[in-house]
Amino acid sequence: MDRIDAMRAFVCVVNEGSFSNAATAMQLSPQLVSKYVSKLEERLDIRLLNRTTRKVSLTEAGTDYFQHAQQILLSIDDMESKLGGLQQNPKGTLRISAPVSFALKHMAQLVTDFQTKYPSVMVDLQLTDRKVDIVEEGFDIALRIGQLKSSSLIAKYVAPIRVILCASPDYLEKHGTPNRPEDLRNHRYLHYSYMERNAKEAIYQWLGTEGGQLSGELSSNNGDLLVNAAIAGAGLALQPTFIASEALSRGELVIILPNYEPETLGLYAVYAHRKLLPHKIRCFIDFIEGYYGSPPYWDEPIPNK
């Protein structure tokens, strides 16, 4: 008996809820599927499934075996997908969701270079700062920025995202340059409204407002607008360097409190945990890894780090 085939039969029975449904999914006879599972139990010398005329259910040992078997089969399928993909040319439409400001500034060349290497792949790049549901909304990959929480999705680290507090020289000349976090409470803060609540509260605490609103605060869901407002002298902006780097290099903005810089975030390529990863997705994941450099090219000319 092939151990992998028996393992697949067992996992399929659990996922499909019955031997007959598993047989249909595997294009085998119910008798053969049942034989695979029975032989597997004999070899392990333990019962994995409780069987009745109406349904099957996992035993305690079966639950433990099922979790390990799933991971083993996913690893095998992923390895075979990678090896098989080496002999194939990726093709089809690759649907990507990406943050607005990052994509506008840093993805046109990436997509161009990727399609130069893989001309049979059509890229459908959708820009939104909203956290999309990859599976429900039909995306192959989503680029996300932050400190990702654990989930059923796979996240591939792409690049560090440095966040800095900055303002224009004119604003600082009029209102003074903060030397300590406590000095920030007397300044206008330009707030990114998509910031997670806990991060927002931490910023307000840092600013010394204990969760209250700063006087004359401007809020927007777009980082480019906030950076432009900071350049115009509207206040202090806490924004990633991939947006602010050009203004910093031109002297239109300066970094405030560099010794208190927030923790670096990450840019991740997120995709669904699939049994067989399509080659177009695998190629993009491999292509974007290291593409922006370390440190990323937008950080290279920035001082105070």
Backbone hydrogen bonds in HBPLUS format (Angstrom, degrees):
<---DONOR---> <-ACCEPTOR-->    atom                        ^
c    i                          cat <-CA-CA->   ^        H-A-AA   ^      H-
h    n   atom  resd res      DA  || num        DHA   H-A  angle D-A-AA Bond
n    s   type  num  typ     dist DA aas  dist angle  dist       angle   num
A0006-ALA N   A0002-ASP O   3.04 MM   4  6.28 160.6  2.08 153.4 159.1     1
A0007-MET N   A0003-ARG O   2.86 MM   4  6.05 153.9  1.93 146.2 154.0     2
A0008-ARG N   A0004-ILE O   2.82 MM   4  6.07 156.7  1.88 150.1 156.6     3
A0009-ALA N   A0005-ASP O   2.93 MM   4  6.15 156.1  1.98 146.3 152.7     4
A0010-PHE N   A0006-ALA O   3.01 MM   4  6.24 163.3  2.04 149.7 153.5     5
A0011-VAL N   A0007-MET O   2.98 MM   4  6.20 171.1  1.99 155.0 157.1     6
A0012-CYS N   A0008-ARG O   2.88 MM   4  5.96 156.5  1.94 148.0 155.1     7
A0013-VAL N   A0009-ALA O   2.95 MM   4  6.17 155.5  2.01 149.4 155.5     8
A0014-VAL N   A0010-PHE O   3.13 MM   4  6.44 159.3  2.17 150.9 155.9     9
A0015-ASN N   A0011-VAL O   2.93 MM   4  6.16 163.8  1.96 150.7 155.4    10
A0016-GLU N   A0012-CYS O   2.79 MM   4  5.84 157.0  1.84 151.7 157.9    11
A0017-GLY N   A0013-VAL O   2.82 MM   4  5.66 131.4  2.06 138.5 149.5    12
A0022-ALA N   A0018-SER O   3.09 MM   4  6.19 155.0  2.16 139.2 146.6    13
A0023-ALA N   A0019-PHE O   2.84 MM   4  6.01 152.0  1.92 145.5 153.4    14
A0024-THR N   A0020-SER O   3.06 MM   4  6.34 154.7  2.13 144.8 150.7    15
A0025-ALA N   A0021-ASN O   2.98 MM   4  6.24 161.3  2.01 148.0 153.1    16
A0026-MET N   A0022-ALA O   2.87 MM   4  6.04 150.7  1.96 149.4 157.2    17
A0027-GLN N   A0023-ALA O   2.82 MM   4  5.66 112.0  2.29 135.6 151.5    18
A0028-LEU N   A0023-ALA O   2.90 MM   5  4.84 160.7  1.94 140.2 145.3    19
A0027-GLN N   A0024-THR O   3.27 MM   3  4.96 148.2  2.38  93.4 102.7    20
A0032-LEU N   A0029-SER O   3.10 MM   3  5.32 120.9  2.46 101.5 115.2    21
A0033-VAL N   A0029-SER O   3.13 MM   4  6.47 162.1  2.16 156.1 160.9    22
A0034-SER N   A0030-PRO O   2.92 MM   4  6.09 162.3  1.95 148.8 153.8    23
A0035-LYS N   A0031-GLN O   2.91 MM   4  6.10 149.2  2.01 140.7 149.6    24
A0036-TYR N   A0032-LEU O   2.91 MM   4  6.19 155.6  1.97 149.9 155.6    25
A0037-VAL N   A0033-VAL O   3.13 MM   4  6.45 163.9  2.16 152.9 155.8    26
A0038-SER N   A0034-SER O   2.92 MM   4  6.10 161.3  1.96 149.5 155.2    27
A0039-LYS N   A0035-LYS O   2.89 MM   4  6.01 165.8  1.91 153.0 156.6    28
A0040-LEU N   A0036-TYR O   2.98 MM   4  6.15 148.2  2.08 142.9 152.2    29
A0041-GLU N   A0037-VAL O   2.97 MM   4  6.26 157.3  2.02 149.6 154.8    30
A0042-GLU N   A0038-SER O   2.93 MM   4  6.22 152.2  2.01 146.6 154.9    31
A0043-ARG N   A0039-LYS O   2.93 MM   4  6.14 158.6  1.97 147.2 152.3    32
A0044-LEU N   A0040-LEU O   3.01 MM   4  6.22 156.0  2.06 147.8 154.3    33
A0045-ASP N   A0041-GLU O   2.71 MM   4  5.63 121.9  2.05 135.2 151.3    34
A0046-ILE N   A0041-GLU O   3.19 MM   5  5.44 151.5  2.28 141.5 148.8    35
A0059-THR N   A0048-LEU O   3.07 MM  11  5.44 164.9  2.09 134.6 133.6    36
A0050-ASN N   A0057-SER O   2.66 MM   7  5.14 169.4  1.67 160.5 164.5    37
A0057-SER N   A0050-ASN O   2.92 MM   7  5.14 149.9  2.01 142.7 151.9    38
A0052-THR N   A0055-LYS O   2.93 MM   3  5.42 149.5  2.02 162.9 172.6    39
A0063-THR N   A0059-THR O   2.88 MM   4  6.13 148.8  1.98 149.3 155.7    40
A0064-ASP N   A0060-GLU O   3.32 MM   4  6.62 160.0  2.36 145.4 149.4    41
A0065-TYR N   A0061-ALA O   2.94 MM   4  6.18 162.6  1.97 151.9 157.1    42
A0066-PHE N   A0062-GLY O   2.81 MM   4  5.87 156.5  1.87 146.5 153.3    43
A0067-GLN N   A0063-THR O   3.22 MM   4  6.43 160.3  2.26 147.0 150.4    44
A0068-HIS N   A0064-ASP O   3.33 MM   4  6.62 164.0  2.36 148.0 151.6    45
A0069-ALA N   A0065-TYR O   2.77 MM   4  5.89 162.4  1.80 155.8 161.9    46
A0070-GLN N   A0066-PHE O   2.94 MM   4  6.04 160.0  1.98 150.8 154.9    47
A0071-GLN N   A0067-GLN O   3.45 MM   4  6.66 163.7  2.47 141.6 144.7    48
A0072-ILE N   A0068-HIS O   3.02 MM   4  6.29 158.1  2.07 151.9 158.4    49
A0073-LEU N   A0069-ALA O   2.93 MM   4  6.13 166.9  1.95 155.6 158.6    50
A0074-LEU N   A0070-GLN O   2.92 MM   4  6.11 158.0  1.96 150.9 157.5    51
A0075-SER N   A0071-GLN O   2.98 MM   4  6.13 155.0  2.04 144.6 151.1    52
A0076-ILE N   A0072-ILE O   2.98 MM   4  6.25 157.5  2.03 149.5 155.6    53
A0077-ASP N   A0073-LEU O   2.89 MM   4  6.08 167.7  1.90 152.1 155.4    54
A0078-ASP N   A0074-LEU O   2.87 MM   4  5.97 153.3  1.94 143.9 151.8    55
A0079-MET N   A0075-SER O   2.96 MM   4  6.14 159.4  2.00 146.7 151.9    56
A0080-GLU N   A0076-ILE O   2.95 MM   4  6.21 165.3  1.98 153.8 157.7    57
A0081-SER N   A0077-ASP O   2.84 MM   4  5.95 147.7  1.94 141.1 150.7    58
A0082-LYS N   A0078-ASP O   2.99 MM   4  6.25 155.6  2.05 147.1 152.8    59
A0083-LEU N   A0079-MET O   2.99 MM   4  6.27 167.3  2.01 153.6 156.8    60
A0084-GLY N   A0080-GLU O   2.78 MM   4  5.83 161.4  1.82 146.4 152.6    61
A0085-GLY N   A0081-SER O   2.87 MM   4  5.87 145.7  1.99 139.0 148.5    62
A0086-LEU N   A0083-LEU O   3.26 MM   3  5.46 142.6  2.41  99.3 109.1    63
A0087-GLN N   A0084-GLY O   3.17 MM   3  5.79 155.2  2.23 112.8 119.2    64
A0088-GLN N   A0085-GLY O   3.04 MM   3  4.98 166.4  2.05 108.0 111.0    65
A0122-MET N   A0092-GLY O   2.85 MM  30  6.04 158.7  1.89 145.5 152.4    66
A0094-LEU N   A0122-MET O   2.67 MM  28  6.05 161.5  1.70 166.0 172.8    67
A0124-ASP N   A0094-LEU O   2.89 MM  30  5.97 169.3  1.91 143.2 146.2    68
A0140-ASP N   A0095-ARG O   2.88 MM  45  5.24 149.7  1.97 132.6 142.5    69
A0141-ILE N   A0095-ARG O   3.20 MM  46  6.61 157.6  2.25 158.4 163.0    70
A0096-ILE N   A0124-ASP O   2.92 MM  28  6.15 164.0  1.94 148.1 152.3    71
A0126-GLN N   A0096-ILE O   2.81 MM  30  6.13 170.6  1.82 172.4 172.9    72
A0097-SER N   A0141-ILE O   2.96 MM  44  6.44 153.5  2.03 145.8 154.2    73
A0143-LEU N   A0097-SER O   2.76 MM  46  6.18 163.7  1.79 164.6 167.1    74
A0098-ALA N   A0126-GLN O   3.01 MM  28  6.40 152.2  2.09 158.0 163.6    75
A0128-THR N   A0098-ALA O   2.97 MM  30  6.12 159.9  2.01 151.3 157.9    76
A0103-ALA N   A0099-PRO O   2.97 MM   4  5.98 165.0  2.00 154.1 158.9    77
A0104-LEU N   A0100-VAL O   2.98 MM   4  6.17 167.9  2.00 160.5 163.9    78
A0105-LYS N   A0101-SER O   3.14 MM   4  6.22 153.8  2.21 145.7 151.8    79
A0106-HIS N   A0102-PHE O   2.79 MM   4  5.68 152.6  1.86 153.7 161.5    80
A0107-MET N   A0103-ALA O   3.10 MM   4  4.68 147.3  2.21 131.0 127.9    81
A0111-VAL N   A0107-MET O   2.91 MM   4  6.03 171.8  1.92 155.7 156.4    82
A0112-THR N   A0108-ALA O   3.03 MM   4  6.17 157.6  2.09 142.4 149.3    83
A0113-ASP N   A0109-GLN O   2.86 MM   4  6.01 165.3  1.88 152.8 156.3    84
A0114-PHE N   A0110-LEU O   2.89 MM   4  6.07 156.4  1.94 149.7 157.0    85
A0115-GLN N   A0111-VAL O   2.92 MM   4  6.10 161.6  1.95 150.5 154.7    86
A0116-THR N   A0112-THR O   2.96 MM   4  6.13 136.4  2.15 140.3 152.6    87
A0117-LYS N   A0113-ASP O   3.17 MM   4  6.43 148.9  2.27 142.1 148.9    88
A0118-TYR N   A0114-PHE O   2.81 MM   4  6.04 149.5  1.91 144.6 154.8    89
A0121-VAL N   A0118-TYR O   3.15 MM   3  5.90 168.3  2.17 126.4 128.4    90
A0137-GLU N   A0133-ASP O   2.88 MM   4  5.73 158.6  1.93 156.7 162.2    91
A0139-PHE N   A0134-ILE O   2.92 MM   5  4.85 150.5  2.01 141.7 147.1    92
A0138-GLY N   A0135-VAL O   3.36 MM   3  5.27 158.7  2.41  99.3 105.4    93
A0142-ALA N   A0270-VAL O   2.86 MM 128  5.11 153.5  1.93 145.5 153.8    94
A0270-VAL N   A0142-ALA O   2.77 MM 128  5.11 172.7  1.78 152.7 155.0    95
A0144-ARG N   A0268-TYR O   2.90 MM 124  5.28 157.3  1.95 147.2 154.8    96
A0268-TYR N   A0144-ARG O   2.82 MM 124  5.28 164.8  1.85 158.9 164.0    97
A0146-GLY N   A0266-GLY O   3.03 MM 120  5.42 155.5  2.10 147.2 155.0    98
A0266-GLY N   A0146-GLY O   3.18 MM 120  5.42 146.9  2.29 124.3 133.3    99
A0154-ILE N   A0271-TYR O   2.87 MM 117  5.40 168.2  1.88 175.1 171.1   100
A0271-TYR N   A0154-ILE O   2.91 MM 117  5.40 157.4  1.96 153.1 160.7   101
A0156-LYS N   A0269-ALA O   2.79 MM 113  5.01 170.1  1.80 142.7 146.1   102
A0269-ALA N   A0156-LYS O   2.84 MM 113  5.01 161.5  1.87 143.5 147.9   103
A0158-VAL N   A0267-LEU O   2.72 MM 109  5.37 158.4  1.77 169.1 163.5   104
A0159-ALA N   A0267-LEU O   3.39 MM 108  5.16 153.1  2.46 127.4 132.8   105
A0267-LEU N   A0159-ALA O   2.75 MM 108  5.16 157.5  1.80 164.2 167.4   106
A0161-ILE N   A0265-LEU O   2.93 MM 104  4.81 169.1  1.94 119.5 118.9   107
A0265-LEU N   A0161-ILE O   2.83 MM 104  4.81 155.1  1.89 156.2 147.8   108
A0241-THR N   A0162-ARG O   2.87 MM  79  5.81 154.7  1.93 160.2 163.1   109
A0164-ILE N   A0239-GLN O   2.98 MM  75  5.71 170.4  1.99 149.0 145.9   110
A0239-GLN N   A0164-ILE O   3.01 MM  75  5.71 146.4  2.12 167.0 160.2   111
A0256-ILE N   A0165-LEU O   2.69 MM  91  5.42 175.4  1.69 156.4 155.7   112
A0166-CYS N   A0237-ALA O   2.87 MM  71  5.42 159.2  1.92 148.1 154.5   113
A0237-ALA N   A0166-CYS O   2.92 MM  71  5.42 165.8  1.94 156.5 161.0   114
A0167-ALA N   A0254-VAL O   3.17 MM  87  5.74 148.7  2.27 148.6 157.3   115
A0254-VAL N   A0167-ALA O   2.86 MM  87  5.74 154.1  1.93 157.2 162.4   116
A0172-LEU N   A0168-SER O   3.12 MM   4  6.42 165.0  2.14 155.9 159.5   117
A0173-GLU N   A0169-PRO O   2.90 MM   4  6.06 145.1  2.02 144.1 153.9   118
A0174-LYS N   A0170-ASP O   3.13 MM   4  6.37 147.7  2.23 144.0 151.5   119
A0175-HIS N   A0171-TYR O   2.88 MM   4  6.05 159.1  1.92 154.4 160.8   120
A0176-GLY N   A0172-LEU O   2.69 MM   4  4.72 134.8  1.89 129.7 135.4   121
A0183-ASP N   A0180-ARG O   2.92 MM   3  5.45 147.1  2.03 115.4 124.9   122
A0184-LEU N   A0181-PRO O   3.05 MM   3  5.56 162.1  2.08 115.5 121.2   123
A0187-HIS N   A0184-LEU O   2.97 MM   3  5.40 157.9  2.02 124.6 124.4   124
A0236-LEU N   A0188-ARG O   2.83 MM  48  6.08 172.9  1.83 150.8 151.7   125
A0190-LEU N   A0236-LEU O   2.74 MM  46  5.76 168.9  1.75 171.4 167.4   126
A0191-HIS N   A0218-LEU O   2.69 MM  27  6.09 146.4  1.80 162.1 167.3   127
A0220-SER N   A0191-HIS O   2.98 MM  29  6.46 153.3  2.05 165.8 174.3   128
A0195-MET N   A0192-TYR O   3.18 MM   3  5.83 163.0  2.21 120.5 123.9   129
A0193-SER N   A0220-SER O   2.79 MM  27  5.44 162.7  1.82 130.8 136.6   130
A0199-ALA N   A0196-GLU O   3.07 MM   3  5.33 117.3  2.48 102.0 117.3   131
A0200-LYS N   A0196-GLU O   2.85 MM   4  6.13 155.4  1.91 154.9 163.3   132
A0201-GLU N   A0197-ARG O   2.88 MM   4  6.17 160.2  1.91 156.8 161.1   133
A0202-ALA N   A0198-ASN O   3.05 MM   4  6.23 149.7  2.15 138.0 146.2   134
A0203-ILE N   A0199-ALA O   2.97 MM   4  6.27 151.7  2.05 146.8 154.3   135
A0204-TYR N   A0200-LYS O   2.95 MM   4  6.28 164.3  1.98 153.8 157.6   136
A0205-GLN N   A0201-GLU O   2.92 MM   4  6.11 153.5  1.99 144.5 151.9   137
A0206-TRP N   A0202-ALA O   2.91 MM   4  6.09 154.0  1.97 142.5 150.2   138
A0207-LEU N   A0203-ILE O   2.78 MM   4  6.11 145.0  1.90 147.3 158.2   139
A0208-GLY N   A0204-TYR O   2.93 MM   4  6.15 111.0  2.42 131.9 149.0   140
A0209-THR N   A0204-TYR O   2.93 MM   5  5.41 168.8  1.95 153.4 152.0   141
A0208-GLY N   A0205-GLN O   2.99 MM   3  4.91 146.2  2.10  95.7 106.4   142
A0212-GLY N   A0209-THR O   3.09 MM   3  5.28 164.1  2.12 112.2 117.1   143
A0217-GLU N   A0214-LEU O   3.29 MM   3  5.44 146.1  2.41 135.4 127.4   144
A0226-LEU N   A0222-ASN O   3.39 MM   4  6.71 157.4  2.44 143.2 149.1   145
A0227-VAL N   A0223-GLY O   2.92 MM   4  6.17 157.3  1.97 152.8 158.8   146
A0228-ASN N   A0224-ASP O   2.90 MM   4  6.12 162.3  1.94 150.7 155.7   147
A0229-ALA N   A0225-LEU O   2.83 MM   4  6.06 148.2  1.93 144.8 154.4   148
A0230-ALA N   A0226-LEU O   2.87 MM   4  6.13 149.1  1.97 142.6 151.0   149
A0231-ILE N   A0227-VAL O   2.91 MM   4  6.24 154.8  1.97 149.3 156.1   150
A0232-ALA N   A0228-ASN O   3.01 MM   4  6.26 145.6  2.13 139.3 148.5   151
A0234-ALA N   A0229-ALA O   2.90 MM   5  5.34 165.2  1.92 149.0 147.1   152
A0233-GLY N   A0230-ALA O   2.97 MM   3  5.07 155.5  2.03 103.4 111.1   153
A0243-ILE N   A0240-PRO O   3.12 MM   3  5.78 159.1  2.17 114.7 120.8   154
A0244-ALA N   A0240-PRO O   3.24 MM   4  6.51 165.6  2.26 144.9 149.1   155
A0245-SER N   A0241-THR O   2.84 MM   4  4.97 143.0  1.98 140.5 140.4   156
A0248-LEU N   A0244-ALA O   2.97 MM   4  6.16 155.0  2.03 157.1 165.3   157
A0249-SER N   A0245-SER O   2.86 MM   4  6.07 156.5  1.91 150.0 156.1   158
A0250-ARG N   A0246-GLU O   3.00 MM   4  6.24 145.1  2.12 144.3 153.6   159
A0252-GLU N   A0247-ALA O   2.86 MM   5  5.01 133.3  2.08 158.2 158.5   160
A0253-LEU N   A0247-ALA O   3.30 MM   6  5.58 142.2  2.45 118.2 114.5   161
A0251-GLY N   A0248-LEU O   3.15 MM   3  5.09 151.3  2.24  97.9 106.6   162
A0260-TYR N   A0257-LEU O   2.98 MM   3  5.45 162.8  2.01 117.3 122.9   163
A0281-ILE N   A0278-PRO O   3.07 MM   3  5.53 129.3  2.33 108.6 120.7   164
A0282-ARG N   A0278-PRO O   3.13 MM   4  6.50 164.8  2.16 154.7 159.0   165
A0283-CYS N   A0279-HIS O   2.90 MM   4  6.03 161.9  1.93 152.3 156.7   166
A0284-PHE N   A0280-LYS O   3.19 MM   4  6.32 153.1  2.27 134.7 141.4   167
A0285-ILE N   A0281-ILE O   2.93 MM   4  6.17 166.7  1.95 159.2 162.4   168
A0286-ASP N   A0282-ARG O   3.01 MM   4  6.20 163.6  2.04 150.7 155.1   169
A0287-PHE N   A0283-CYS O   2.86 MM   4  5.95 146.8  1.97 140.4 150.6   170
A0288-ILE N   A0284-PHE O   2.92 MM   4  6.08 161.2  1.96 158.4 160.4   171
A0291-TYR N   A0288-ILE O   3.06 MM   3  5.03 167.2  2.08 116.9 119.7   172
A0293-GLY N   A0290-GLY O   3.28 MM   3  5.38 154.2  2.35 104.0 111.6   173
A0297-TYR N   A0292-TYR O   3.07 MM   5  6.23 139.5  2.24 163.8 174.2   174
A0299-ASP N   A0296-PRO O   2.93 MM   3  5.62 161.4  1.96 123.5 129.5   175
A0300-GLU N   A0297-TYR O   3.37 MM   3  5.40 147.6  2.48  99.9 108.5   176
A0302-ILE N   A0299-ASP O   3.17 MM   3  5.43 155.3  2.24 112.2 119.8   177
